[in-house]
């Protein structure tokens, strides 16, 4: 089995390493892990060469538009856009290129996934949610299978260690700590989360923002006094931070059709999580996440959701237990690993 995945510190790299360790040997297939950033450039180029046998793509982000903006010249980008959407779209491509500094948050960049070449080169595409499946089919995939993101329990650090971390970072006793984790890009709605947090009752809620900034502009748009800030951390510290929060915040708007590895980690830790309502989370049963509409209704719904979860610890606990139960019964690594191996053998 040829296994092509990014290295380093990323959600896709972690997923690929963990999954490969759980899979039995499957000969004669080539597996390409694709996501929406430059870590995937050599993988993408090799996929398009079509030299490897039985090409299988595990598509982690169903939008590759930002990947294209970062890897192509202006002319190459326009030609690629036309290949995906027709000659009539060339002027639109030039307009989008000129305004590319807004691509992190402008919805039009998420409306054009630019998946066609990758989907045409794959004999099987595996995605993690219904939204990604639809986009893959619309861009020429001949066979698409939906396999939920596996959810792997990591264990819980000692309670004394968790309490010590919260105290050392100024979390008031009895406050509900909300946490944003991972690569901090515009679509994670951090300014909107910070605004909603400022409207909460004093001492009722606190916010942790963990991860590396996706852009200097996003970092500079925030008031650093409004939340606890932690950058990239080793795995053991990441586990502690997940355990230390009471509620996860995992918004995606606009969405790239992705399923979040961080959301999987939060569910495995029995943490209720605020997510953006949409097709990407439509498969998750009611009661295991708190869904917030994107767009104009986001601010009011987010503010109310934070307030409710901060003030109702029993509801938080019930949601967390339901999320953990779903993780254990529907998304275990062992069960999904067997399913993926069967799919590999079917190609």
Secondary structure, 3 states (H helix, E strand, C coil): CEEECCCCCCHHHHHHHHHHHHCCCCCCCEEEEECCCHHHHHHHHHHHHCCCCCEEEEECCCCCHHHHHHHCCHHHHHHHHHHHHCHHHHHHHHHHHHCHHHCCCCHHHHCCCCCHHHHHHCCEEEECCHHHHHHHHHCCCCCEEECCCCCCCCCCCCHHHHHHHHHHCCCCCCCEEEEECCCECHHHCHHHHHHHHHCCCCCCEEEEEECCECCHHHHHCCCHHHCEEECCCCHHHHHHHHHHCCEEEECCCCCCCCCCHHHHHHHHCCCEEEEECCHHHCCCCCCCCEEECCHHHHHHHHHHHHHHHHHCHHHHHHHHHHHHHHHHHHCCHHHHHHHHHHHHHCC
